[in-house]
């Protein structure tokens, strides 16, 4: 299992892209760190503004919301998910 995770992480450069692979990383701190990188890259600290400009920010936020709300938010998150592809 650990070898599979390492392989997946080598295949994808950015954590927000990993959601489209068969193994989904569930470490919120990694996603939060990536979100921080994306905000800096977009030269803003406004998540809403960054989400409007960069689909990678939307993907990272989707991962966090899915982890935080679980099945309680699946319906709303799946509507949001359709916009990520």
Secondary structure, DSSP 8 states (H G I E B T S, - for coil): -HHHHHHHHHH-SSGGGGGGSSS----HHHHHHHHHHHHHHTT-S-HHHHHHH-HHHHHHHHHHHHHHHGGGGHHHHHHHHGGG-
